[in-house]
């Protein structure tokens, strides 16, 4: 198991213990994924200097962490769950937007 995957799993367990809410888990996974994608954009297009070489240790996104090993069918199941998490997130965002009074 890679270090990034262990950190992601430990952080997810901490969110489950602290918040005891399914929606918090969904938001946490999406927040981590968006943050990793922002770091990837920054290190690719803006911070091209060697001064920020430590950013190369940060994975590109959550699927890159999940696919760090080749486990065949298990990777397909995990990626399907990842897509389901994003669908649930989209539903939560839409419900919040509809219920919001402007």
Secondary structure, DSSP 8 states (H G I E B T S, - for coil): --HHHHHHHHHHHHHHHHH--HHHHHHHHHHHHHHHHHHHHIIIII--SGGGGGGGGS-SSHHHHHTSS--THHHHHHHHHHHHHHHHHHHHHHHHHHH---
